[in-house]
Amino acid sequence: MEQREVLQGVVAVLTEALEKRRLARESPDQDNEPASTMIPSLLTDLMPKLAFAPEATVRDVTMAVKREWSPAIEQMAAAFTLAFVTLAEAHDDGAVDVSTADILRALALHFEE
């Protein structure tokens, strides 16, 4: 998965979280489902599929998971970090004329190109 796709997935996760938080604030008495639908989708798309022979050892599995999943986890962490830094900089700059959703949307659009 390309880094832009990972970043767009992270933006979708954060946008969904923002919306769920808004709904929870507006209706605190309602049972707002905290579970994300975007996180499982992002992980399914991002994480390489692994298959092991029945005779694979614990070491074989451990090494394969490390080798295959480490790059994907690093990509996802980098995308969350970029999104956080972008939002933090806007906050620190005192950007009151733009919403968090607007910043996330702009970040996603920037990486569509």
trRosetta pair geometry for C-beta under 8 A, 3 or more apart (Angstrom, degrees):
i j d omega theta_ij theta_ji phi_ij phi_ji
1 5 4.9 -116 -178 85 94 128
1 6 5.7 112 123 -57 117 89
1 45 6.1 87 -90 144 144 91
1 46 5.4 -77 26 -115 154 60
1 72 7.4 68 36 -124 112 94
1 75 7.2 147 82 126 100 160
2 5 4.8 94 61 6 79 103
2 6 7.2 -144 99 -5 41 86
3 6 5.4 -52 -148 36 37 114
3 7 6.2 38 154 -19 68 104
3 75 6.1 -137 -107 -150 74 104
3 78 7.4 -45 -141 95 111 129
3 79 7.1 -179 -167 -73 76 103
3 111 7.7 -110 115 -156 81 129
4 7 5.7 -52 -147 37 32 111
4 8 6.3 34 153 -19 65 105
4 111 4.1 178 -137 165 90 104
4 112 7.0 144 178 -84 128 27
5 8 5.6 -51 -146 37 32 112
5 9 6.4 36 152 -20 63 104
5 45 7.6 -121 149 145 118 132
6 9 5.6 -56 -153 36 32 113
6 10 6.4 33 150 -19 66 104
6 42 7.9 85 -143 -162 61 103
6 46 6.3 79 -111 -109 94 117
6 75 4.8 -121 -106 149 172 110
6 76 5.9 -125 -168 -87 119 56
6 78 7.8 53 113 70 139 94
6 79 4.7 -147 128 -48 99 149
7 10 5.5 -51 -146 36 34 113
7 11 6.3 38 152 -20 65 103
7 79 4.4 -155 -91 -136 61 110
7 82 6.6 -35 -119 73 114 138
7 83 7.3 162 -152 -54 83 101
7 107 7.1 -121 166 147 116 101
7 108 7.0 179 127 -108 92 60
7 111 4.9 38 82 60 139 176
8 11 5.6 -49 -146 35 33 114
8 12 6.5 38 150 -22 62 102
8 108 5.1 87 -117 -143 74 97
8 111 6.4 -147 -52 89 87 122
8 112 7.4 81 -83 -75 127 78
9 12 5.5 -51 -151 33 34 114
9 13 6.6 36 150 -20 65 101
9 38 7.3 164 -171 175 73 100
9 41 7.5 -154 -145 107 108 92
9 42 4.1 128 170 -117 125 104
9 45 6.6 -159 -96 68 148 137
9 46 7.0 -156 82 -53 168 116
9 79 7.4 40 64 137 86 161
10 13 5.5 -49 -150 33 35 113
10 14 6.3 29 154 -14 67 106
10 42 7.1 95 -67 -135 49 150
10 76 6.9 154 -75 -153 112 69
10 79 4.1 174 -15 133 151 117
10 80 5.4 -146 -146 -72 134 62
10 83 5.5 -151 131 -25 122 144
11 14 5.8 -56 -144 42 31 108
11 15 6.0 34 155 -21 66 109
11 83 6.4 -175 -82 -106 68 131
11 104 4.9 148 -152 -179 95 97
11 105 7.6 132 179 -81 131 31
11 107 5.9 -178 -95 88 128 109
11 108 4.2 -147 88 -69 171 110
12 15 5.7 -53 -141 38 28 112
12 16 6.3 31 157 -20 63 106
12 38 4.8 -167 126 -148 99 138
12 41 8.0 -59 110 83 139 127
12 42 7.3 173 70 -67 114 112
12 108 7.9 91 -45 -102 70 141
13 16 5.9 -57 -151 36 27 111
13 17 6.4 27 151 -19 63 107
13 36 6.4 26 -143 -165 84 146
13 38 4.5 -168 -92 111 61 126
13 39 5.6 78 -124 -73 118 70
13 42 6.0 -31 -55 -25 120 149
14 17 5.5 -52 -147 36 33 113
14 18 6.4 39 152 -23 64 103
14 83 5.9 -166 -30 165 159 149
14 104 5.7 -158 95 -119 121 141
15 18 5.6 -49 -150 32 32 115
15 19 6.5 31 153 -17 64 105
15 101 6.4 81 -128 -127 91 83
15 104 5.5 178 -70 121 94 152
15 105 7.9 81 -94 -63 131 74
16 19 5.8 -56 -150 37 32 110
16 20 6.3 30 154 -17 66 107
16 36 6.0 101 112 -140 136 93
16 37 6.9 -140 -153 47 154 80
16 38 4.6 175 2 -3 154 134
17 20 5.7 -54 -145 38 31 110
17 21 6.2 33 155 -20 65 107
17 36 6.9 -26 -71 -96 83 116
18 21 5.8 -58 -150 36 28 111
18 22 6.4 30 152 -21 64 105
18 100 6.0 -170 -118 101 143 127
18 101 6.1 -178 118 -73 158 89
18 104 7.7 -152 -12 -2 149 154
19 22 5.6 -51 -148 33 32 113
19 23 6.4 32 154 -17 64 105
20 23 5.7 -54 -148 38 32 112
20 24 6.3 34 152 -21 65 106
20 32 6.3 142 -168 160 81 119
20 33 7.6 -87 -136 82 119 63
20 34 6.6 113 164 -128 139 47
20 36 7.8 -104 -22 -91 155 71
21 24 5.6 -54 -148 36 32 112
21 25 6.5 31 153 -18 64 105
22 25 5.8 -57 -151 36 31 109
22 26 6.3 25 154 -16 66 110
23 26 5.8 -58 -144 39 31 109
23 27 6.2 -26 173 33 67 103
23 30 8.0 -71 157 77 94 127
23 32 5.3 152 113 -127 107 137
24 27 7.1 -82 -134 64 21 67
24 28 6.5 55 169 -101 64 58
24 32 4.5 -131 -86 52 80 157
24 34 7.9 34 -74 -87 138 83
25 28 6.9 2 -142 -63 24 89
27 30 4.0 6 141 15 119 119
27 32 6.7 131 82 -54 101 113
36 39 4.0 74 94 1 135 106
36 40 7.2 164 100 -3 87 78
37 40 6.8 -57 -164 38 37 103
37 41 6.6 35 146 -17 66 116
38 41 5.5 -63 -150 42 37 115
38 42 6.0 39 155 -23 72 105
39 42 5.7 -52 -144 35 30 110
39 43 6.3 26 158 -15 64 107
40 43 5.8 -58 -145 41 32 109
40 44 6.1 35 156 -23 67 107
41 44 5.8 -53 -146 34 28 112
41 45 6.4 21 157 -12 63 109
42 45 6.0 -63 -150 41 28 107
42 46 5.7 13 160 -12 67 121
42 76 7.4 109 152 -121 120 120
43 46 5.8 -63 -131 45 27 105
43 47 5.4 8 180 -8 69 118
44 47 7.0 -48 -115 38 15 96
46 72 4.9 132 155 -168 92 114
46 75 7.0 -162 -156 82 117 123
46 76 6.0 59 -179 -64 161 116
47 69 6.1 4 -143 -120 93 94
47 72 5.3 141 -101 128 50 161
48 68 4.6 -107 66 175 136 110
48 69 6.7 -134 37 -78 94 60
48 72 6.4 -161 -11 -36 82 140
50 64 5.9 122 -143 136 126 121
50 65 6.7 -22 -78 -86 167 68
50 68 6.0 149 -81 76 107 159
50 69 7.9 -46 -43 -47 129 102
52 56 4.0 -72 -179 12 112 159
52 60 6.9 125 -142 116 116 115
52 61 5.8 -11 -96 -93 155 91
52 64 7.1 177 -87 45 103 161
53 56 5.0 129 59 -38 72 91
56 60 4.2 -128 -165 88 87 138
56 61 5.6 100 140 -53 122 86
56 64 8.0 -32 -160 -3 138 140
57 60 4.6 108 50 0 72 100
57 61 7.2 -138 96 -1 42 85
58 61 5.8 -56 -151 38 33 110
58 62 6.1 34 152 -20 67 109
59 62 5.6 -54 -142 38 30 113
59 63 6.1 27 161 -17 66 108
60 63 6.1 -59 -147 38 24 106
60 64 6.3 21 156 -17 62 111
61 64 5.9 -59 -147 38 28 109
61 65 6.2 28 157 -19 65 107
62 65 5.9 -56 -147 36 27 109
62 66 6.3 25 156 -16 63 108
63 66 5.8 -55 -147 39 30 111
63 67 6.0 27 157 -17 66 112
64 67 5.8 -57 -140 41 28 108
64 68 5.7 7 168 -2 67 117
65 68 6.4 -65 -132 48 21 96
65 69 5.3 -13 -178 12 63 125
66 69 6.9 -57 -109 49 12 89
66 70 5.6 25 -179 -38 55 117
67 70 6.8 -38 -127 15 9 112
68 71 7.8 -75 177 29 26 97
68 72 7.7 4 145 -1 61 116
69 72 5.5 -65 -156 44 50 111
69 73 5.7 47 152 -22 82 108
70 73 5.8 -58 -143 39 29 109
70 74 6.2 30 158 -20 65 108
71 74 5.6 -56 -146 38 31 113
71 75 6.3 36 154 -23 65 103
72 75 5.6 -50 -149 32 32 114
72 76 6.5 29 154 -16 64 105
73 76 5.8 -55 -148 38 32 110
73 77 6.2 33 153 -19 66 107
74 77 5.7 -53 -143 38 30 111
74 78 6.3 33 156 -21 64 106
75 78 5.8 -57 -150 35 28 111
75 79 6.5 26 153 -18 64 107
76 79 5.7 -54 -148 35 32 111
76 80 6.4 30 155 -14 66 104
77 80 5.9 -54 -146 39 32 108
77 81 6.2 35 153 -22 64 108
78 81 5.5 -55 -147 37 30 115
78 82 6.4 32 154 -20 64 104
79 82 5.8 -49 -146 34 31 111
79 83 6.5 30 154 -16 63 105
80 83 5.7 -55 -148 39 32 111
80 84 6.2 33 154 -20 66 107
81 84 5.7 -55 -146 37 30 111
81 85 6.2 27 157 -17 66 107
82 85 5.9 -55 -143 38 29 108
82 86 6.2 31 156 -21 64 108
82 107 7.5 151 131 -162 102 130
83 86 5.8 -55 -147 36 28 113
83 87 6.4 23 156 -13 64 108
83 104 6.9 31 -148 -116 109 86
83 107 6.3 119 -111 139 75 166
84 87 5.9 -61 -150 41 29 106
84 88 5.9 28 155 -20 67 111
85 88 5.6 -55 -140 40 30 112
85 89 6.2 33 159 -22 65 105
86 89 6.1 -53 -147 34 25 109
86 90 6.7 24 153 -16 60 106
86 103 6.2 163 137 167 105 113
86 107 5.5 89 136 -89 171 132
87 90 5.8 -56 -151 36 33 111
87 91 6.3 33 151 -19 66 106
87 100 6.2 29 -132 -135 115 92
87 103 5.8 125 -98 113 70 148
87 104 7.6 8 -74 -63 108 82
88 91 5.5 -54 -149 37 33 113
88 92 6.1 29 155 -16 68 108
89 92 5.7 -54 -140 41 31 109
89 93 6.0 29 158 -18 65 110
90 93 5.8 -58 -144 40 27 110
90 95 4.3 -55 -174 33 83 139
90 98 6.7 -88 -165 82 131 120
90 103 5.3 -91 -26 -104 167 146
91 94 7.8 38 170 -68 32 26
91 95 7.1 -69 -72 38 24 90
95 98 5.0 -29 161 43 116 104
95 103 7.7 105 103 -73 149 123
98 102 4.7 -122 -171 85 87 138
98 103 6.0 100 138 -55 117 86
99 102 4.5 105 54 1 76 101
99 103 7.2 -137 98 -3 45 84
100 103 5.7 -54 -151 35 34 112
100 104 6.3 32 152 -16 67 106
101 104 5.8 -55 -146 39 31 110
101 105 6.1 35 154 -22 65 107
102 105 5.6 -54 -146 36 29 113
102 106 6.3 30 155 -19 64 106
103 106 5.8 -55 -149 36 29 110
103 107 6.4 32 152 -21 63 106
104 107 5.6 -53 -149 34 32 114
104 108 6.4 31 154 -17 65 104
105 108 5.8 -55 -150 37 30 110
105 109 6.3 27 153 -16 65 109
106 109 5.7 -55 -144 40 31 111
106 110 6.2 41 153 -29 64 103
107 110 5.7 -48 -149 27 29 116
107 111 6.9 12 157 -5 61 107
108 111 6.3 -70 -156 44 30 100
108 112 6.8 44 146 -38 65 99
109 112 5.4 -40 -151 11 40 119
109 113 7.8 44 157 -24 60 92
110 113 6.8 -55 -178 16 35 108
